[in-house]
Amino acid sequence: MTTHSLLSLPSELRRAPALCAMLVASTFGLTACTEQSAPASNDQAAATAAEIGETEAQLIERARGIHDRVITIDTHADINTGNFTETVNYTMNLDTQVNLVKMAAGRLDVAWFIVYTGQSTLDEEGYAAAYANAIDKFDAIHRLAEVIAPDEIGIAYTSDDVRRLASEGKQVAMIGIENAYPVGLELSNIKDFHDRGGRYMSLAHNGHSQFADSNTGENDNDYLHGGLSDLGRQAVAEMNKWGIVIDVSHPSKDAIMQMLELTQAPLIASHSSARALTNHTRNLDDEMLLAIRDNGGVVQTVAFGSYINEERRVHLAEKREGEAPDATVADLVDHIDYMVDLIGIDHVGISSDFDGGGGISGWNDASETFNVTLELVRRGYTEDEIDKLWGGNLLRVLDEVQAVAAELQG
């Protein structure tokens, strides 16, 4: 803790919204506090800051110093390969939520660019098309970093790469694979995707894959495998062997719990939030959160409006008339608070899902990244804690996954 930290601010005050949610849920069976609960934490933090003589300007200055010193990592940014050409690319301030211009403006150091493939038919034709889509996206990311803008951005494959590139003043790309569907039935493609730079992969997306059931089956209790298929169980072992982090953000609960039983390494949820606060099937309930903690993994809280604001979720789900309530940075940090209280500071991180549906009031593109750090500082998080949330925890998992892979290969 630095000498400027809010030393006198108890955790129960700085994380009031999360505690309120737990108390309400346990007492009345509800899933979230009222909107009135969120500002209380900010008011208490501001009052404490005033007590120690810190003005608003000084608090913002302190937050900017923290933001500049820590390595900020967003684990989920979708891409369109049309934006990775010689004439249209991320060196320009395109109408995208993430590009190198916006990353620099918001001091977002690391973006995990996503090799995403939508779910289609489980047959040879479907697998071939999915594989071609994945390779196109792998190639686009490499083209940006190795041909278009090698002086501005580099691809990181390890935590050491991240720190080295950041120290050189470069922005950093990492590669996540959203949906293992492109692997087809050839498990050797898992190593291929690793060799192309993939460092995490989910076994399903929206729709059941050949490997795992999706969370989308929950509402109708409509599943294909009862969790993981036999091929999915083999895929877990292959991912452990080659050092690809298992991502559990989209599979069904049964699939997630089975992956936790099988994996020899920590795993992550690359872009999910807390179901106790927002009752969406993409979010993780307390049983899953605690199991991920026990596994040593990390949950990357996501800035996706209907995943972090219950009123917005209900409004959209019920197709109500009028504008849906905005989700805000305060809502995002409410989920961080909740999970930090439940599973500990070492198991929580941050993601945006930019250019894939993410974006909230206050953090609607990479240029606004500082606002998340500012809210964390307002709530009393220390620089060491913010460093863990913004990427330290994620890099620790990557290190441990790669260490397990080295043992298995040896």
N, C-alpha and C positions, 0 to 999 in steps of 0.2 A: 504494500500500500504506500502511495506517495504521500509526502507531507501535506499535499493539498487535498487528499481524499476526504470524503465526508465521514470522518472517524466516528462521530457520535451518532450516526444514523443507523438505528437497528434494522436488521433485515426484515423484521416483521412490519416496519413502517415503509421501507422502500419498496416492498413487494406486496403492498396492501391489496391490489386487485386480485392477485393469485390466491391469497389467503381467503379473501372474501368468497371467491368462487368455490374453494374447497369447502368452506363452512356452509354455504348455501346448498351446495350439491349434497353434502352429507346429511343436512338437516331436513331439506325439503324435496330432495330428489331432482333439483334443477341442474342445469348444465353451465350457467354463467351468472355473474353478477349483473346488476343493472348498469347502464351507461354511467350513472353517477359515481360508481366506485373508482373509475380510472383516474379522474383528476385528483383524487385525494392523495395519492402517492406523490404526484408532482408538487402539490401544495406543501406537503410535509417535507419533501426534499428541498424545496425553495426556502421554507422556513428555517430548516437546519443550516442551509447555506448562508442565510442572513445572520444566523446566530454566530457563525464562525467568521463573519465579516466578508463573505464572498458576494460580490455583486453579480448581477446577471451577465454583464460583459465579461467579468472574470471567469464565471462558470463556462461561458461559451469559449473563451480563450483556452481554458484548461482542457475542455473537450476537444478543441482543434489540435492541441498538442498531442493528446492521446491518439486521436485519429491519424495523425501524421506518423506517429511512432510505431503503431501496431501494423501488422500485415492483415489487410482486409481481404477476405475470401468469400465469394458468393458461389455456392456449389451448384447453381442451376440457372443457366441462361440458354434458351433455345436459339437456334440459328436457321436462317434460310440461305442455302448455298448461292442463291442469286446475288447475295451481298458479299461474296467472297471472290470477286473477279478482279481483273486488272483495272477495269474502269469504274466499278461500283464496289466499294469495300469499306471496311471498318476504320480506315484512316480518315474517312470523311464522317461528318456529323449527320449520318443518315437518320431517317425517321424510324429509328429502332430504339428500344430502351437501353440497349447496350451497344457500344462501339468504343473505339479507343479514345475518341474525343470526350465522350461522356464519362468514361472510366477515369480519365485524367482529371476532369473537372470535379468529380466526386471523390477522388482519391480511393477508387476501388482498385486494389492491386491485382487481384486474381479473379478471373471468371472461368468457371467450368463450362465450356461450350459443349452442347449436348448433341450426341448422335442419337436422335429420336426417330423411331419408326412406329407408325400406327399399327394396330393389330388388324390382320386380315386372315385369310383362310389358312388352315393348317395342312398345307399340301405343297408339293414340289414347286408349283408355280408361285405360290405365295412366298415361300422361303427365298426363291431366287430374286424376286422383285425386292424383298426386304433387304437382302444382302447387298444388292446394287445400291439401294438408297443409303445404307449405312456407309459403304465405301465412298460414295459421293461426299458424304459429310465429313468423314475422316480426312479425305483429300483436301476439302475446302479449308479445314482448320490448319492443316500443314501448309497449304498454299499461303494463307495469311501470314503465318509466322516465319516461313522459310523463303518465300519469294516476294510477297507484296511488301511486308513491313518488318524485316528481320532486325532492324535497328530499334524498333519500337516495342516489339512483343516477342516473347519466346515461349516455347512449350515446356512445361515442367512435368517430369515423370516421377520425381521424388521430392520429399520435403527440402532436401538440400538444394535442389534445382529452384524451388520457389524462393528460398532465401537468397540464393546467388543472383537470380534475375532481378529480384527486388532491390538488392544492394547495388546493382548496375543501373538502376533507374528505369528499368524496363517494366512494362506491363506483362502479365503472365496469363497464359492460356493453359488450362488443363482440360482433359476430355472425359466426359461421363457418357455412358451408354444407357439410354432410356428405352428399355424393352430389349430382351435377349432374343426376341423373335427372329432377327436376321441371322442368328447362329444356325438356324434350321435344325437339322438332326445331326449335324457334324460338330461334335464337341471340340474338335481341333480348332474350330473357328474362335473359340474362347482365347486360346493362345495367340491366334492371329490378331484378334482385336486388342489384346494386351500389347503386342508388338507394334501396333499402329498408334499406341499411346493411350488406349482406354484404361482408366484407373478405377472406375466403378461401373457397375452394371446392375440393372433391375431385371428380375426374371419374368415380369409381366408389366403390362400397362393397362389401358382401358379395354378390357376384354381378355379372356383366358388365353394364354399362350400354350405352346407345347411343354413348357416347363412348370407353370404355376397358375393357379387361379388368381383372378383379379379382385380387387375390392369392389368392382362394379357388380359382382354377383350377390352382394349382401342384401340389397333391398328385396329381391325376389327369391333369395336363398337358392340361387341357380349357379351351381358350380360344376366344373368338369372333372377335377382331380381329387377333391377333398383336401386341398392344400397344394403340395408338390406332386408332380408326376415322378415316375422312376427316373426319367431323363433329367428332371429338375434336381433330384437328389444327387445325381452324378455331376450336374453342372455346379452345384455348391462345392463339391470336392475339387473340380477343375479350377474354379475361381480362387479357392484357397491355394491351390498349387502354384498358380501363375501370378498371384499377387494382385488380383482385381478385387476391390472392395465390394462386398455384397450390399446392394441398395434395396431397402424394403419399403420405399414410399408408395408403390402402387399395388403390390400383391394383397391377397386376402389375409385376414387375421390368421387363419389356420396355416397358410403358407409361410407367413412371417414367423409364427411360433415354431414351425418345423425347421425353418432355416436357422433359427437361433439354437435349436437342439443339435443340428448337424455341423454347423460351422466351427472350424478350429481357430478362427480369427475374429476380431471385432467386426461389426458391420455398422452401417449408417442408414438413416432415412434421409435422403438427400434434400427433400423438400416436403416436409410434413409438419403439422402442428398438434396441439393437444385437444383430444376429443372431449375432455371434461369441460372445456370452455366453448368449443364450437363442434356441434354434433354432425360432422361430415364423415362419410366413410373413408375419405382420404387421410383423416387424422388418426392418431394413435391413442388408444385408451390407456388407462393407468397400468393395466397388466402388461401391455406391450412396452410401455415406457420403462417400467421397472425391469423387465426382462432385458431390454437393450442396455440399461445401466449395468446389470449383472454380467452382461456379455462384454462390457468395456467399450460399447459403441457410443455413437453420437446421433442426436436428432437435430437436423438442421431446420429450425423454425422457418416457415415460409411466408413471404409477403403476398399472399393470394387472398383477396378480399373475403370470399365466401368460406375460406378455411380458418379465418381468424376473427370474424365478426358474426356472432350468431344471428343477430337481427338481419344482417345482409343475407346470410345463408337462407333463412326462413323466407324472406321476401322473394328471393330468386326461385327457391324450390317450389313455392306456392304460386309463383307467377302473379304476384300482386301487382296492381296498377301503381303507377308513379315511380319515382326514382327510388332505387334501393339505397339504404343508408351506406355512407362511405365507410370503408375500413381505413384505419390510420396507423401511423407508426406506434401510437400508444397501444393499439390493439395487438400489434406484433409483439411489443415488449411485454404486454400482459401474458402472452403465451410463453415467452422466454422466462418471465418471473415464475409462472406456474411450474414449468418443467425444472427450472433450477431448484426450486423448493422441493420438488418431488424426487428428482433423480440426481441432483448435484451439478455444480458448475462445470465439472469435467465432462459432461455428457450432452451439452447443448451447444448448438451453433446457429448460423444464420444463412438464409438463402432467399432468392427473390422470385424465381420462375419468370424472370423477365423474358419478353418476346414469346411467352408461352401461356399467357393469361395472368401472370403476376403483375404486381404494381398496386400501390395503395397511396392514399393521400399522405404526402410527406416523403415517400420513397417510391416514386413512380417511374424513375429511370436511374441509371447509374450515377448521373450527375448529382443526385440528392442523397448519396450514400451517407454523408456526414450526419444527416438528421437522425439516423439510427444510433450512432455513437452518442450524439447529444442527448437523446432520450435515456440511454443507458447511464450516462453520467448524471443526469437529473435524478435518477432513481438510486444513485449511490453506489453503482458498480465501480470497482477500482480498476486501475489500468491493467493489472494482471488479469482480472476477471474478464475485462473487455477483450484483451489479447486472446484469451482462451475461446471466447464466444465467436470472435471474428475469424478464427482460423487455427489457433493453437490446438484445439481439441481434434479438429479434422486431420491436421498433419500428424498428430500423435497416432491416430487410428491408421493412417496410411503407412506410417513407419512400422507399426505392429503387424499389419497385414503383409507387408513386404518381408518382414523378418520371418513370419510363419512360412511364407512361400519359399524362402531360402532354405529353411530347414527341410521342408517337404521335398524340394528338388534335390537337396543333398543326400 
